[in-house]
Amino acid sequence: MSFTLAWRGLFCQKRSDGIIALRSLYGLIETMSRKTEIENGNRLTGTQSIERALTLLREIAAHNRSGSRLLDLATRTGLQRPTVHRMLKCLATESMVQQDPDTHRYFLGSMMFELGLTAAPRFNLREICHPALSRIAEATGDTVFLTQRSGLDSVCLDRREGTFPIKTFTLEIGMRRPLGVGTGSLAILSALGEEEIQRVVAANSGRLPEYGLSAPILLAQVKKSQKLGYAMRDVSGLAGVRSVGQTLRNQSGMAFAAISVSTISSRMSDKRAGEVAQLLKGESRQIERQLASGAEHR
């Protein structure tokens, strides 16, 4: 079937506040699930087509600052170039991605931003954590980050700046990286069960060298974090920067997010790192109580 026609099962409606609302994602899923396409002699179900498109979007999101070439996307997803090209053409038609006319690199499109605005009220972790991030930034003078797990990746949800004049912007809001890359992300990974840690690291092993890591190095960092009770690392690719991270757990006790503080190494001795970790732990437990209280009243 035509993937473009299937994707057009997404109809959108302009609301009075100017935000675009997603109206029938289910129509897309039902349409694609009823159909199959023949590709290189293999039958590809509608569900698999959706999975491939989402994988492509995640890869574009992970490199959205610099953009991605067609060849890069084909290599990273393991899909053939003609398949990637067809999907990108469809996604561009629906404004899910856009291609820079000069560099020919692909970026997330305006529709992704609009859908994110629409979904935001249902996922208010950033709003809940904002006061805590502000308190931590004020207490430490350093830059504070909120990171959330997203499958095999982590995404930076928020950032607050302290008063110390030298800033360490190791993450941009919206940046997506493999789980374990970044201190907050490492804190989340380290708090998972051993089987899950091994599964995540194995699945991301091919992506880690891009961030100056390997599976053995990352697993060693996980062990160190587990021993300390918090994540601490010298930031890869940024000489003289050190970060400390502490996890957030849901009602089931599963680590799903983290708060981290990043600053220049001279301000983050081992002793101060322990003190910052305790501050993060206290704020994290308070946020967890807020989340639990909110769930009980829903």
C-alpha positions as CSV (number, residue, x, y, z in Angstrom):
1,M,0.0,0.0,0.0
2,S,1.1,3.6,-0.3
3,F,2.6,4.7,3.0
4,T,1.7,8.3,2.1
5,L,-2.0,7.5,1.8
6,A,-1.9,5.6,5.1
7,W,-0.2,8.4,6.9
8,R,-2.9,10.8,5.7
9,G,-5.2,9.0,8.2
10,L,-3.9,11.7,10.5
11,F,-6.4,14.6,10.3
12,C,-5.8,17.7,12.3
13,Q,-8.1,20.5,13.4
14,K,-7.1,24.0,14.2
15,R,-8.2,25.0,17.7
16,S,-9.0,28.6,18.7
17,D,-5.8,28.8,20.8
18,G,-3.7,28.1,17.7
19,I,-2.6,24.7,18.7
20,I,-3.0,21.8,16.3
21,A,-4.9,18.9,17.7
22,L,-4.4,15.3,16.6
23,R,-7.8,13.8,15.8
24,S,-7.5,10.3,14.4
25,L,-4.2,8.5,15.0
26,Y,-6.4,5.4,15.5
27,G,-7.5,5.7,11.9
28,L,-3.9,5.6,10.7
29,I,-3.2,2.5,12.8
30,E,-6.4,0.7,11.6
31,T,-5.7,1.5,8.0
32,M,-2.1,0.4,8.0
33,S,-2.8,-2.7,10.1
34,R,-5.4,-3.9,7.5
35,K,-2.9,-3.6,4.6
36,T,0.4,-5.1,3.7
37,E,3.1,-4.1,1.3
38,I,5.6,-6.3,-0.6
39,E,9.2,-5.1,-0.2
40,N,12.1,-7.0,-1.6
41,G,10.1,-10.2,-1.6
42,N,9.2,-9.9,2.1
43,R,5.7,-9.1,3.4
44,L,5.7,-6.1,5.6
45,T,2.7,-5.6,7.8
46,G,1.0,-2.3,8.5
47,T,2.2,-2.4,12.1
48,Q,5.8,-2.9,11.0
49,S,5.4,0.1,8.7
50,I,4.4,2.2,11.6
51,E,7.3,0.9,13.7
52,R,9.7,1.7,10.9
53,A,8.4,5.3,10.6
54,L,8.6,5.8,14.3
55,T,12.2,4.5,14.4
56,L,13.0,7.0,11.6
57,L,11.5,9.8,13.5
58,R,13.4,8.9,16.7
59,E,16.7,8.9,14.8
60,I,15.9,12.3,13.3
61,A,15.1,13.6,16.7
62,A,18.3,12.2,18.2
63,H,20.3,14.3,15.7
64,N,17.9,17.2,15.2
65,R,20.4,19.9,16.0
66,S,22.7,19.1,13.1
67,G,20.2,17.2,10.9
68,S,20.6,13.8,9.2
69,R,21.5,12.8,5.7
70,L,19.5,10.1,3.9
71,L,22.6,7.8,4.0
72,D,23.0,8.4,7.8
73,L,19.4,7.5,8.5
74,A,19.6,4.3,6.3
75,T,22.8,3.3,8.1
76,R,21.5,4.0,11.7
77,T,18.1,2.3,11.1
78,G,19.3,-0.6,9.1
79,L,16.7,0.1,6.4
80,Q,17.4,0.3,2.7
81,R,17.9,3.7,1.2
82,P,14.9,3.5,-1.2
83,T,12.6,2.6,1.8
84,V,14.0,5.4,3.9
85,H,13.6,7.9,1.0
86,R,9.9,6.9,0.4
87,M,9.1,7.2,4.1
88,L,10.9,10.6,4.4
89,K,9.0,11.8,1.4
90,C,5.7,10.8,3.0
91,L,6.6,12.3,6.4
92,A,7.7,15.6,4.7
93,T,4.3,15.8,2.9
94,E,2.6,15.6,6.3
95,S,5.1,18.2,7.8
96,M,6.4,15.5,10.3
97,V,9.9,16.1,8.9
98,Q,11.5,18.8,6.7
99,Q,14.5,18.8,4.5
100,D,16.9,21.7,4.4
101,P,17.1,22.8,0.7
102,D,20.8,23.6,0.9
103,T,22.3,20.8,3.0
104,H,19.6,18.2,2.1
105,R,19.6,17.2,5.8
106,Y,16.4,16.1,7.5
107,F,15.0,17.7,10.6
108,L,11.7,17.3,12.6
109,G,8.9,19.2,11.0
110,S,6.4,21.7,12.4
111,M,3.7,19.0,12.9
112,M,5.9,17.3,15.5
113,F,6.1,20.5,17.5
114,E,2.3,21.1,17.2
115,L,1.5,17.6,18.3
116,G,3.9,18.0,21.2
117,L,2.1,21.1,22.4
118,T,-1.2,19.3,22.3
119,A,0.1,16.3,24.3
120,A,2.0,18.4,26.9
121,P,-0.9,18.9,29.4
122,R,-1.2,15.1,29.8
123,F,2.5,14.7,30.6
124,N,3.2,17.5,33.2
125,L,6.4,16.1,34.8
126,R,8.2,19.2,33.7
127,E,5.6,21.4,35.4
128,I,5.8,19.4,38.6
129,C,9.6,19.4,38.7
130,H,10.0,23.0,37.8
131,P,10.0,24.4,41.4
132,A,12.5,21.8,42.5
133,L,14.8,22.5,39.6
134,S,14.7,26.2,40.5
135,R,15.5,25.5,44.1
136,I,18.5,23.3,43.2
137,A,19.8,25.9,40.7
138,E,19.5,28.6,43.4
139,A,21.2,26.4,46.1
140,T,24.1,25.2,43.9
141,G,24.5,28.1,41.5
142,D,25.0,25.5,38.8
143,T,22.9,24.2,35.8
144,V,20.2,21.7,36.6
145,F,18.6,19.3,34.1
146,L,15.5,17.1,34.1
147,T,15.8,13.9,32.0
148,Q,13.2,11.3,31.2
149,R,13.5,7.8,29.8
150,S,12.0,7.1,26.4
151,G,12.5,3.5,25.5
152,L,16.1,2.9,24.7
153,D,16.8,6.7,24.9
154,S,16.6,9.5,27.3
155,V,15.2,13.0,26.5
156,C,16.0,16.3,28.2
157,L,12.7,17.8,29.4
158,D,13.9,21.0,31.2
159,R,16.9,23.0,32.3
160,R,17.5,25.7,34.9
161,E,20.5,28.0,35.1
162,G,22.2,28.9,38.4
163,T,24.0,32.1,39.2
164,F,27.6,30.9,38.6
165,P,28.9,32.9,35.7
166,I,30.5,29.9,33.8
167,K,27.6,27.9,32.3
168,T,27.7,24.2,31.4
169,F,25.0,23.6,28.9
170,T,25.7,20.0,28.3
171,L,22.1,19.3,27.2
172,E,19.5,21.2,25.2
173,I,15.8,20.8,26.0
174,G,14.4,18.2,23.7
175,M,17.8,16.5,23.0
176,R,17.5,12.7,22.7
177,R,20.4,10.4,23.3
178,P,20.9,6.6,24.1
179,L,20.0,5.7,27.6
180,G,23.2,6.0,29.7
181,V,24.7,8.8,27.7
182,G,24.6,11.9,30.0
183,T,24.6,11.8,33.8
184,G,20.8,11.9,34.4
185,S,20.5,9.2,31.8
186,L,23.2,7.2,33.5
187,A,21.4,7.5,36.8
188,I,18.2,6.1,35.2
189,L,20.1,3.2,33.6
190,S,21.9,2.3,36.8
191,A,18.7,2.0,38.7
192,L,17.2,-0.6,36.4
193,G,17.3,-4.3,36.9
194,E,20.4,-6.2,35.7
195,E,18.7,-7.9,32.8
196,E,17.2,-4.6,31.6
197,I,20.6,-2.9,31.9
198,Q,22.2,-5.6,29.8
199,R,19.3,-5.4,27.2
200,V,19.5,-1.7,26.8
201,V,23.3,-1.5,26.6
202,A,23.4,-4.3,24.0
203,A,20.6,-2.7,21.9
204,N,22.5,0.7,22.0
205,S,26.0,-0.7,21.6
206,G,26.2,0.4,17.9
207,R,25.3,3.9,18.8
208,L,27.6,4.5,21.8
209,P,30.9,5.2,19.9
210,E,29.3,8.4,18.5
211,Y,29.3,9.6,22.1
212,G,32.8,8.5,23.0
213,L,31.5,5.3,24.8
214,S,31.5,1.6,24.4
215,A,29.3,-1.1,26.0
216,P,32.1,-2.1,28.5
217,I,32.8,1.5,29.5
218,L,29.1,2.3,30.0
219,L,28.6,-0.9,32.1
220,A,31.6,0.1,34.2
221,Q,30.0,3.5,34.8
222,V,26.8,1.8,35.8
223,K,28.6,-0.3,38.4
224,K,30.3,2.8,39.8
225,S,27.0,4.7,40.0
226,Q,25.4,1.7,41.8
227,K,28.2,1.7,44.3
228,L,28.0,5.4,45.0
229,G,24.2,5.5,45.1
230,Y,24.1,8.2,42.5
231,A,25.6,8.9,39.0
232,M,28.7,11.0,38.7
233,R,30.8,11.4,35.6
234,D,33.2,13.7,33.8
235,V,31.1,14.7,30.8
236,S,32.3,13.0,27.6
237,G,33.4,15.5,24.9
238,L,33.5,18.4,27.4
239,A,36.8,18.7,29.2
240,G,36.6,20.1,32.7
241,V,32.9,19.5,33.2
242,R,31.5,17.1,35.9
243,S,27.9,16.2,36.6
244,V,25.9,14.4,39.4
245,G,22.6,12.8,38.8
246,Q,19.8,11.2,41.0
247,T,16.8,9.2,39.8
248,L,13.1,9.7,40.1
249,R,10.9,6.6,40.6
250,N,7.3,6.0,39.9
251,Q,4.7,4.4,42.2
252,S,5.9,1.0,41.2
253,G,9.5,1.9,42.2
254,M,10.7,2.0,38.5
255,A,13.3,4.6,37.6
256,F,11.8,6.7,34.8
257,A,13.5,10.1,35.1
258,A,16.4,11.9,36.8
259,I,17.6,15.3,37.9
260,S,21.2,16.2,37.4
261,V,23.6,19.1,38.2
262,S,26.4,20.0,35.9
263,T,29.3,22.4,36.5
264,I,33.0,22.9,35.9
265,S,35.2,20.2,37.5
266,S,36.9,22.6,39.9
267,R,33.5,23.3,41.6
268,M,32.6,19.6,41.8
269,S,35.1,17.8,44.1
270,D,34.2,14.3,45.3
271,K,33.0,15.8,48.6
272,R,30.8,18.4,47.0
273,A,29.4,15.8,44.6
274,G,28.2,13.8,47.6
275,E,26.6,16.9,49.0
276,V,24.9,17.8,45.7
277,A,23.7,14.2,45.4
278,Q,22.1,14.4,48.9
279,L,20.3,17.6,47.8
280,L,19.1,15.9,44.6
281,K,17.9,12.9,46.6
282,G,15.8,15.1,48.9
283,E,14.2,17.0,46.1
284,S,13.6,13.7,44.1
285,R,11.8,12.1,47.1
286,Q,9.6,15.2,47.4
287,I,8.7,15.1,43.7
288,E,7.9,11.3,44.0
289,R,5.5,12.1,46.8
290,Q,3.9,14.8,44.7
291,L,3.5,12.3,41.8
292,A,2.0,9.7,44.1
293,S,-0.4,12.2,45.6
294,G,-1.5,13.3,42.2
295,A,-2.1,9.7,41.1
296,E,-4.2,9.0,44.2
297,H,-6.5,12.0,43.4
298,R,-7.1,11.1,39.8
